[in-house]
């Protein structure tokens, strides 16, 4: 059943659930962050409208800088601006930032530990017809490897808005990945959000659920769909919204491992180096339990409609259900 404390969308399982690109939430959150703090500035690499930085640029033209198609310069200029006492948000497609300018992010931002906020829009395979060259499936992996970097993957537009405002107050460099396509609005303005703290969105009817499903980004919605269907088959699961991939909420992870005894992770990202790998690193070293990792299995994206691609790559409710039943069998063998 849904966790009442999560204050989720009451229309969560309706066919006509509202869907909004998470990048829209960033645009709204950036304006709010800038209204609250005059040190917030914006820099973009010629994608102001696409990344939803447009509203900020119009409202605060004196605090907006168009860098042009020069992502490496985007990162290094932002590092200098941050050293000058400002809080720069930089935006582009995730394939270009952090994809193209990773070394500049590493050396000028992370090595100096300056509070640049990196927004990677159009992440994941659901970019759709843009195809493999524009589908960032490795961004979580390359960013969580960087010292000092915070990595965020919001479930929807409302959470992206909250994350943007929270990032503005965070002292470290931050990266947030966003969707181009519309995704279901899972949360509400009342849903708790704190950088580094995972939230339980579904707690099975059984006092001791048999599996924990840990999901990030738009996969949170599909994990909740799977949990609802599994409940009808008398299979009780816990669903965790894992919006902050770094720093990890080890307390929540290990409590899930100990209390449910099995874990399934779900992400719109390569299985190598992503959310599942991060969870496995913690679980294997502290409280080993059977695990299944759902994600893109060592392949590039391809052109297609977003929902068709999610189906093709196995990022569906049905795949989650199969993984849950599989990990339960693994668990039973260990008992």
SVG drawing of the C-alpha trace seen along z (x, -y; Angstrom):
<svg xmlns="http://www.w3.org/2000/svg" viewBox="-8 -43 50 66">
<polyline fill="none" stroke="black" stroke-width="0.4" points="0.0,0.0 1.1,-3.6 3.0,-5.1 0.7,-7.9 3.7,-9.9 5.0,-10.2 2.0,-12.3 1.9,-11.0 -0.3,-12.1 -3.9,-10.9 -4.4,-10.1 -1.2,-8.0 -2.9,-5.0 -5.4,-6.8 -5.1,-6.4 -5.2,-10.1 -2.4,-10.9 -0.8,-14.2 2.5,-13.9 5.1,-16.7 8.8,-16.7 11.1,-16.8 13.0,-19.6 10.0,-21.9 10.4,-21.5 14.0,-22.6 12.9,-25.8 10.4,-26.6 12.8,-25.8 15.6,-27.9 13.4,-31.0 12.4,-30.4 16.0,-29.8 17.1,-33.0 14.3,-35.0 15.5,-33.7 19.2,-34.3 20.7,-37.0 23.9,-35.0 22.2,-32.4 23.2,-32.8 22.6,-30.8 24.9,-29.8 23.7,-27.8 25.3,-26.2 22.8,-27.5 19.9,-25.3 18.1,-27.8 14.6,-26.9 15.2,-23.1 16.7,-23.0 14.0,-25.3 16.4,-28.0 14.5,-30.4 12.2,-31.7 15.3,-32.5 17.0,-34.3 14.0,-36.5 13.4,-37.4 17.1,-37.9 18.9,-38.9 21.7,-40.5 22.4,-37.2 22.2,-35.0 25.2,-34.2 24.9,-32.5 28.2,-30.7 27.3,-29.2 28.0,-25.7 31.1,-25.3 30.4,-22.9 34.0,-22.8 34.0,-26.6 30.6,-26.4 32.2,-24.3 35.3,-26.3 33.6,-29.7 31.1,-28.4 34.0,-27.3 35.5,-30.8 32.1,-32.4 31.7,-30.1 35.1,-31.0 33.9,-34.6 31.2,-33.8 28.2,-33.1 26.0,-30.0 26.1,-29.1 23.7,-26.7 24.8,-25.4 22.5,-23.5 22.8,-21.5 21.9,-18.1 23.4,-15.4 25.3,-14.0 27.2,-17.3 27.3,-18.2 28.7,-16.2 29.2,-14.0 31.5,-16.3 33.1,-18.4 33.7,-15.7 37.4,-16.5 36.7,-20.2 34.0,-19.3 36.5,-17.0 39.5,-19.5 38.0,-23.0 34.8,-22.2 35.3,-19.1 39.0,-19.4 38.4,-22.9 35.2,-21.8 33.2,-24.8 29.4,-24.8 28.6,-24.6 25.2,-23.0 25.2,-20.9 21.9,-20.2 21.9,-17.4 18.7,-17.5 17.4,-14.9 18.9,-12.0 18.0,-8.3 16.6,-6.5 13.2,-8.2 14.7,-11.1 13.2,-9.0 13.8,-9.8 17.0,-11.7 18.7,-8.3 21.9,-6.9 24.1,-9.9 21.8,-12.0 20.7,-9.4 22.8,-9.8 22.9,-6.3 26.3,-6.7 26.0,-10.0 25.3,-8.7 28.3,-6.4 30.8,-9.1 29.5,-11.7 29.2,-9.6 32.9,-8.6 33.9,-12.2 35.0,-13.2 32.8,-16.0 30.0,-15.5 26.4,-15.1 24.2,-13.2 20.4,-13.6 17.8,-11.8 14.3,-13.2 11.2,-11.1 9.2,-13.9 8.9,-17.6 7.8,-18.5 10.8,-16.7 13.1,-18.4 11.8,-21.8 12.5,-20.9 15.9,-19.5 16.9,-22.7 16.1,-24.8 17.9,-22.4 21.0,-22.4 21.2,-26.1 21.8,-25.9 24.2,-22.9 27.9,-23.7 29.1,-21.0 29.1,-20.6 25.9,-18.9 24.6,-17.1 21.0,-16.5 19.7,-14.5 16.4,-15.4 13.9,-14.0 12.9,-15.5 9.6,-13.6 6.7,-13.9 6.7,-11.6 4.0,-10.8 3.7,-13.2 4.2,-10.9 4.8,-13.3 3.1,-16.4 4.3,-19.7 3.9,-18.0 6.1,-14.9 9.3,-15.0 12.5,-15.8 16.0,-16.1 19.3,-15.6 20.8,-12.4 17.7,-10.9 15.7,-8.2 12.0,-8.0 9.8,-4.9 6.8,-5.4 5.2,-2.0 5.1,0.3 3.5,3.7 0.5,4.9 2.6,7.6 4.3,6.3 7.5,7.7 7.7,7.2 9.7,9.9 11.5,7.6 12.6,4.0 12.4,2.3 14.7,-0.7 14.0,-3.0 15.2,-6.3 13.9,-8.9 10.8,-8.0 11.3,-4.3 9.8,-5.2 6.3,-5.3 6.8,-1.9 8.0,-0.4 4.8,-1.6 2.7,-0.1 4.5,3.2 4.1,3.1 0.3,2.5 0.0,5.5 2.2,7.7 0.0,6.9 -3.0,8.3 -1.0,11.6 -0.2,11.6 3.4,10.5 4.3,7.7 7.1,5.3 8.7,2.1 9.3,-0.7 11.9,-3.3 12.3,-6.5 16.1,-6.9 16.4,-10.4 20.0,-11.0 22.4,-8.5 25.4,-10.2 25.7,-10.6 24.0,-7.3 21.5,-6.9 23.2,-3.8 20.9,-3.7 17.8,-3.2 19.6,-0.7 20.8,1.5 17.5,1.4 15.8,2.6 18.4,5.4 17.9,6.5 14.2,6.2 13.1,7.6 16.1,9.8 16.1,9.1 16.5,6.1 15.6,5.1 17.0,1.8 15.5,0.1 17.0,-2.8 17.0,-4.3 20.7,-4.0 23.5,-1.5 23.6,1.3 27.3,0.7 28.2,-2.1 24.6,-3.3 22.1,-3.1 22.2,0.7 26.0,0.8 26.0,-1.8 23.5,0.1 25.3,3.4 28.6,1.8 26.9,1.0 24.9,4.2 27.7,6.6 30.1,5.1 27.6,4.7 24.6,7.0 24.7,9.2 21.3,10.3 20.0,11.5 19.8,8.7 18.6,8.0 19.6,4.9 17.2,3.6 18.6,1.1 20.2,0.9 22.3,3.9 25.6,2.8 24.1,1.4 23.6,-2.0 20.2,-3.5 18.3,-3.8 15.7,-5.9 12.1,-5.3 9.1,-6.6 9.8,-6.9 7.4,-4.2 8.5,-1.9 12.1,-2.3 11.2,-1.6 9.5,1.6 12.4,2.6 15.0,2.1 12.9,3.9 12.2,0.9 8.6,1.8 6.3,2.8 6.3,6.4 10.1,6.6 10.1,5.4 7.5,8.0 9.6,10.8 12.7,9.5 10.8,9.5 9.6,13.1 13.1,14.2 14.8,12.6 12.3,14.2 13.3,17.6 16.9,16.7 16.1,15.6 14.3,18.9 17.4,20.9 19.5,19.0 17.1,19.7"/>
</svg>
